[in-house]
Amino acid sequence: MKRVLKCIDKPLLISTIILFALGLIMVFSASNVTAYMYHGVSTYYYFVRQLIILALGVILAFVLLLIKPKHYYAIATIGMIGILGSLIVLLIFGDPQNDMVGWFDLGFFNVQPSEFAKIITIVWLASYYDTYKNKLTTYVKSLFPIVICVIVAALIFLEPDLGTTIIYSAIVGLIFLASPIQKDLKAKIIFIIMSFIVFGVIFVLSFGKNILEDRQISRFNFTKPCERILNDGNQVCNCYIAINNGGLTGVGLGNSTQKYLYLPEPYTDFIFAIIVEELGVLTGIGIILMYMFVLYRILRIGRKSNNRGALICYGVACYIFLHIAINLLGIFGLMPMTGVPLPFMSYGGSFTICLIASLTFVQRVSIENGLTNEKEKSH
C-alpha cells in the first residue's frame, strides 16, 4: 500500500482537496438561506449532506484504488449493462422531477444514472480499445462500442437531458479520436459520423419544435438576459447582478444578496456567481486557474501512460473541462443554461461521487505509471 500511495500524483491530490474544501464552504454559504426560507430545514442541511457525500466518495476512492486496471473492462462492461437497464427503467417507470425523468429517489439523495454513465463509459471505452488494440481493423470491432454509446446518448436525450447528452457525446467522440484504430479506417468512420451529425442538425433545425420541448427551445434565446428579467432571462441576469456586486474582492463570505431566493438553488448550477459575489472576481479567477492546473496534471499523467491509461485521462479531462466550460459560459450568458453542475463547487450527490471516482481512476493510472517505472529501474 505504501508503494501505491507513493506513486499518487500529489499536486493533483492537493489541488483537488483544496477545491473540494472551498466547494463545501460555498455550498453552506450559498444554500443556508434557501434551506431555511424555502425548504424549512436547518441552515446546515445541504452542508451536512454534501459532507456525507464527500465522505462516501473518499471511501469509494480507496476501494477503486485497490482495483487493478486489468479488471476494468469486465467491471465497466457490467456497469454499462446496468446503465442501459437503469435508463430504460427510468423512461418507462420514472417519476418526473423538474420536467425530467433522470433520477432514482433513494431517500437520502437522488441517483442520476446519466451522470454515472459518463465515467463508466470513459473506463469502458478506454479498456475496450486497449483490449482489442490489435484487432481494430474492421468496422464492426471499431464501431461496436460507439453504437452502444449512441444508444445510451439517445436514452439520455429522451429523459430529456440535452446538456448531459452533449457532454456524453463529446466525451465519446474524444476517446474515439484518441483510440488506436487504424488511421484510414478512422478517417472513413469520422466521415460517416460527421455525415450523420450534419443530417441530425438539419433534421433538428427543420423539425426542432416537434423534437425539443418548449423549455429546451427557449434556452437558445440566451442573449441580453436582463431584457427578459421578468421572463426566462432572470436567472442569468441575477448572475450578472451577483458578479457586479462582488467586484474584485467580494462583499464577504456569507453576505450575498442574490442567494435570498433571487437565484433558484444557488448552491448548484449558479454557485460560481455566489462565489464571485462573496469572495470577489480575484477569487473566481483563482478558481479558474486551479481548474487549469488540475486539467494540466491529468493530461500530463495521460501523456506518460499506456493506451488505456491515456484514454482514461483524456476522457476525464474532457469530462471536467466540459462541465466547467458549459457551466461558466451559461452563467456569463455566452451560451444557453443547460443545468450542468460546476466541478468541485456545486452541490450534488451523483456528480460529486462521479467526479471523485474519475479523479481516482486518473490517480490509479499515475500509480501504474510509477510502478512500471520502478520495475524498469530495478531491471
HUPE-V831129 format. One record per run of one state. SS is the DSSP state (alpha for helix, beta for strand, coil for the rest). FROM is the first residue (numbers start at 0). LEN is the number of residues. Records with the same first field share a line. If there is no record, write none. Layout:
SS=FROM-LEN + FROM-LEN
This chain:
coil=0-1 + 6-3 + 37-7 + 65-3 + 93-3 + 97-2 + 100-3 + 105-4 + 111-1 + 131-7 + 157-4 + 178-4 + 211-2 + 218-6 + 228-5 + 246-24 + 279-1 + 303-3 + 331-17 + 378-1
alpha=1-5 + 9-28 + 44-21 + 68-25 + 112-19 + 138-19 + 161-17 + 182-29 + 213-5 + 224-4 + 233-13 + 270-9 + 280-23 + 306-25 + 348-30
beta=96-1 + 99-1 + 103-2 + 109-2
